[in-house]
Amino acid sequence: MCEFVVYLKGKDGTRREVARNIVVPKRKEGKTLHMDVICSVTTLENAIVQEVNTLTQELILVPS
């Protein structure tokens, strides 16, 4: 199973880790939801997916 580390990328290009061990990322009602392996959900508003990389197991978000 592929578990992602989720980063929020700032305007200056720096990345901040916002979630770890994510197995289900999805968009719902204008929010980005990230469910981890123990079914805990991290919710981010005003962020969209820029990149999904299965080789490095990274999911990169940017402000919307």
C-alpha positions as CSV (number, residue, x, y, z in Angstrom):
1,M,0.0,0.0,0.0
2,C,1.3,3.5,-0.9
3,E,1.2,5.9,2.1
4,F,1.9,9.6,1.2
5,V,3.5,12.4,3.1
6,V,1.5,15.6,2.3
7,Y,3.3,18.9,2.0
8,L,1.8,22.4,1.5
9,K,4.0,24.4,-0.8
10,G,4.3,28.1,0.0
11,K,4.6,31.0,-2.5
12,D,8.3,31.1,-1.9
13,G,8.7,27.4,-2.9
14,T,9.2,26.1,0.7
15,R,7.3,23.0,1.7
16,R,5.7,22.4,5.1
17,E,4.6,18.9,6.1
18,V,0.9,18.8,7.0
19,A,0.1,15.1,7.1
20,R,1.8,11.7,7.1
21,N,0.8,8.1,6.3
22,I,-2.1,9.3,4.0
23,V,-3.8,6.5,2.1
24,V,-7.0,8.4,0.9
25,P,-6.7,12.0,-0.3
26,K,-9.9,13.5,-1.7
27,R,-11.7,16.8,-2.3
28,K,-15.0,17.5,-0.7
29,E,-17.1,20.7,-0.5
30,G,-14.1,22.9,-1.3
31,K,-11.8,21.2,1.2
32,T,-9.0,18.8,0.8
33,L,-9.4,15.7,3.1
34,H,-6.5,13.3,3.9
35,M,-7.3,10.0,5.7
36,D,-4.4,8.1,7.2
37,V,-4.0,4.4,7.9
38,I,-5.9,4.6,11.2
39,C,-8.8,6.5,9.6
40,S,-7.8,9.9,11.2
41,V,-8.7,12.8,8.8
42,T,-6.7,16.0,8.3
43,T,-8.7,18.7,6.6
44,L,-7.2,21.6,4.7
45,E,-9.2,24.6,3.3
46,N,-8.0,26.6,0.3
47,A,-5.5,24.0,-1.0
48,I,-5.4,22.0,-4.2
49,V,-3.2,19.1,-5.3
50,Q,-0.3,20.2,-7.5
51,E,1.6,16.9,-7.7
52,V,1.2,13.2,-6.7
53,N,4.5,11.3,-6.8
54,T,4.2,7.6,-6.1
55,L,8.0,7.1,-6.4
56,T,8.8,9.4,-3.5
57,Q,5.4,8.9,-1.8
58,E,4.7,12.7,-1.7
59,L,1.6,14.6,-2.3
60,I,2.2,18.3,-2.9
61,L,-0.5,20.9,-2.3
62,V,-0.6,24.6,-3.2
63,P,-2.9,27.4,-1.9
64,S,-6.0,27.7,-4.1
